[in-house]
Structure formats: structure tokens, C-alpha cells
Amino acid sequence: MRVWLWDASPYHGITDDEVRALEAAEAHVAPGEAARVEMAIAALGFRALSATYYRTGIGWEGRGNQGRVHWKRF
């Protein structure tokens, strides 16, 4: 299952939609601070019902500036 991990320190979360992940991160970015949104693959553990997320290296990095977040793909 594909998910989107977002991080806008000290806040972070997981969504199933890229746009919602970008919006969630934007809500927590202060001017001059950075945020990151990355696609990951969710996998359930075989012996235990715990999720593991494998980052794909596909996503966005953003920085707050004048009340907006400017995103750049990586």
C-alpha cells in the first residue's frame, strides 16, 4: 500500500494522499523552517501486526517564506 509521510518538525504524520500530506505539512511550517513529504510503501510485519514504511525517495521538500511554503520535488 502506498502512503505519504509528512514531517514539519516537531509535527509529522501519514496520509493516503499526496495533496493532503502537502496541506498537513504546510499547516505546521513557520517562516524559514523546512518540511518534507515523501511517498512510502507500507508493509505489515509477518509475525506481528505492525506496519513498516519503506521510503521511496520520491517526494517534496518545502521551506516557509512570507506565509507560504515553496515546494521543490526531489
HUZIFEN-V924324 format. One record per pair of residues at least 12 apart in sequence whose C-alpha atoms are under 10 Angstrom apart, sorted by the first residue. I is the first residue (numbers start at 1). J is the second residue. D is the distance in whole Angstrom. If there is no record, write none. Layout:
i=I j=J d=D
i=I j=J d=D
This chain:
i=1 j=16 d=9
i=1 j=40 d=8
i=1 j=41 d=6
i=1 j=42 d=5
i=1 j=43 d=7
i=1 j=44 d=10
i=1 j=53 d=10
i=2 j=15 d=9
i=2 j=16 d=7
i=2 j=17 d=9
i=2 j=39 d=7
i=2 j=40 d=6
i=2 j=41 d=5
i=2 j=42 d=6
i=2 j=43 d=9
i=2 j=53 d=9
i=2 j=54 d=10
i=2 j=55 d=10
i=2 j=56 d=10
i=3 j=15 d=6
i=3 j=16 d=5
i=3 j=17 d=7
i=3 j=18 d=8
i=3 j=21 d=9
i=3 j=38 d=8
i=3 j=39 d=6
i=3 j=40 d=5
i=3 j=41 d=6
i=3 j=42 d=7
i=3 j=53 d=8
i=3 j=54 d=10
i=3 j=55 d=9
i=4 j=16 d=6
i=4 j=17 d=6
i=4 j=18 d=6
i=4 j=19 d=9
i=4 j=20 d=9
i=4 j=21 d=6
i=4 j=22 d=9
i=4 j=37 d=7
i=4 j=38 d=6
i=4 j=39 d=4
i=4 j=40 d=6
i=4 j=41 d=9
i=4 j=42 d=10
i=4 j=53 d=10
i=4 j=55 d=9
i=4 j=58 d=10
i=4 j=59 d=9
i=5 j=17 d=10
i=5 j=18 d=9
i=5 j=21 d=7
i=5 j=22 d=10
i=5 j=25 d=10
i=5 j=36 d=8
i=5 j=37 d=6
i=5 j=38 d=5
i=5 j=39 d=6
i=5 j=40 d=7
i=5 j=41 d=10
i=5 j=53 d=9
i=5 j=55 d=9
i=5 j=59 d=9
i=6 j=18 d=9
i=6 j=20 d=10
i=6 j=21 d=6
i=6 j=22 d=7
i=6 j=23 d=10
i=6 j=24 d=8
i=6 j=25 d=6
i=6 j=26 d=10
i=6 j=35 d=7
i=6 j=36 d=6
i=6 j=37 d=4
i=6 j=38 d=6
i=6 j=39 d=9
i=6 j=59 d=10
i=6 j=60 d=9
i=6 j=61 d=10
i=7 j=21 d=9
i=7 j=22 d=10
i=7 j=24 d=9
i=7 j=25 d=6
i=7 j=26 d=10
i=7 j=28 d=9
i=7 j=29 d=9
i=7 j=34 d=9
i=7 j=35 d=6
i=7 j=36 d=5
i=7 j=37 d=6
i=7 j=38 d=9
i=7 j=61 d=10
i=8 j=24 d=9
i=8 j=25 d=6
i=8 j=26 d=8
i=8 j=27 d=9
i=8 j=28 d=6
i=8 j=29 d=6
i=8 j=30 d=9
i=8 j=33 d=8
i=8 j=34 d=7
i=8 j=35 d=4
i=8 j=36 d=7
i=8 j=37 d=9
i=8 j=62 d=9
i=8 j=63 d=10
i=9 j=25 d=9
i=9 j=28 d=8
i=9 j=29 d=8
i=9 j=30 d=10
i=9 j=33 d=8
i=9 j=34 d=8
i=9 j=35 d=7
i=9 j=36 d=9
i=10 j=28 d=9
i=10 j=29 d=10
i=11 j=24 d=9
i=11 j=25 d=8
i=11 j=27 d=10
i=11 j=28 d=7
i=11 j=29 d=9
i=11 j=35 d=10
i=12 j=24 d=9
i=12 j=25 d=8
i=12 j=28 d=9
i=12 j=35 d=9
i=12 j=36 d=9
i=12 j=37 d=10
i=13 j=25 d=8
i=13 j=37 d=10
i=14 j=37 d=9
i=14 j=38 d=10
i=14 j=39 d=10
i=14 j=40 d=10
i=15 j=39 d=10
i=16 j=39 d=9
i=16 j=40 d=10
i=17 j=39 d=9
i=18 j=37 d=8
i=18 j=38 d=8
i=18 j=39 d=8
i=18 j=59 d=9
i=18 j=60 d=10
i=19 j=37 d=10
i=21 j=36 d=9
i=21 j=37 d=7
i=21 j=38 d=9
i=21 j=39 d=10
i=22 j=35 d=9
i=22 j=36 d=8
i=22 j=37 d=7
i=22 j=38 d=10
i=22 j=59 d=10
i=22 j=60 d=8
i=22 j=61 d=10
i=22 j=62 d=9
i=22 j=69 d=10
i=22 j=71 d=9
i=23 j=37 d=10
i=23 j=69 d=10
i=24 j=37 d=10
i=25 j=37 d=8
i=25 j=62 d=9
i=25 j=69 d=9
i=26 j=62 d=8
i=26 j=63 d=9
i=26 j=64 d=8
i=26 j=67 d=10
i=26 j=68 d=8
i=26 j=69 d=6
i=26 j=70 d=9
i=26 j=71 d=10
i=27 j=68 d=10
i=27 j=69 d=9
i=28 j=64 d=9
i=29 j=62 d=9
i=29 j=63 d=7
i=29 j=64 d=6
i=29 j=65 d=9
i=29 j=67 d=9
i=29 j=68 d=9
i=29 j=69 d=7
i=30 j=63 d=8
i=30 j=64 d=6
i=30 j=65 d=8
i=30 j=66 d=9
i=30 j=67 d=8
i=30 j=68 d=9
i=30 j=69 d=9
i=31 j=63 d=7
i=31 j=64 d=4
i=31 j=65 d=5
i=31 j=66 d=6
i=31 j=67 d=7
i=31 j=68 d=8
i=31 j=69 d=8
i=32 j=62 d=10
i=32 j=63 d=6
i=32 j=64 d=5
i=32 j=65 d=6
i=32 j=66 d=9
i=32 j=67 d=10
i=32 j=69 d=9
i=33 j=62 d=8
i=33 j=63 d=6
i=33 j=64 d=6
i=33 j=65 d=8
i=33 j=69 d=9
i=34 j=61 d=7
i=34 j=62 d=6
i=34 j=63 d=4
i=34 j=64 d=6
i=34 j=65 d=10
i=34 j=69 d=9
i=34 j=70 d=10
i=34 j=71 d=10
i=35 j=60 d=8
i=35 j=61 d=6
i=35 j=62 d=5
i=35 j=63 d=6
i=35 j=64 d=8
i=35 j=69 d=9
i=35 j=70 d=10
i=35 j=71 d=9
i=36 j=59 d=8
i=36 j=60 d=6
i=36 j=61 d=5
i=36 j=62 d=6
i=36 j=63 d=9
i=36 j=71 d=9
i=36 j=72 d=10
i=36 j=73 d=10
i=36 j=74 d=10
i=37 j=57 d=10
i=37 j=58 d=9
i=37 j=59 d=5
i=37 j=60 d=5
i=37 j=61 d=7
i=37 j=62 d=8
i=37 j=71 d=10
i=37 j=73 d=9
i=37 j=74 d=10
i=38 j=55 d=7
i=38 j=56 d=7
i=38 j=57 d=7
i=38 j=58 d=6
i=38 j=59 d=4
i=38 j=60 d=6
i=38 j=61 d=9
i=38 j=73 d=10
i=38 j=74 d=9
i=39 j=53 d=9
i=39 j=54 d=9
i=39 j=55 d=6
i=39 j=56 d=6
i=39 j=57 d=7
i=39 j=58 d=6
i=39 j=59 d=6
i=39 j=60 d=9
i=40 j=52 d=10
i=40 j=53 d=6
i=40 j=54 d=5
i=40 j=55 d=4
i=40 j=56 d=5
i=40 j=57 d=8
i=40 j=58 d=8
i=40 j=59 d=9
i=41 j=53 d=6
i=41 j=54 d=5
i=41 j=55 d=7
i=41 j=56 d=7
i=42 j=54 d=7
i=42 j=55 d=9
i=57 j=74 d=7
i=58 j=73 d=8
i=58 j=74 d=6
i=59 j=71 d=10
i=59 j=72 d=9
i=59 j=73 d=6
i=59 j=74 d=6
i=60 j=72 d=5
i=60 j=73 d=4
i=60 j=74 d=6
i=61 j=73 d=6
i=61 j=74 d=7
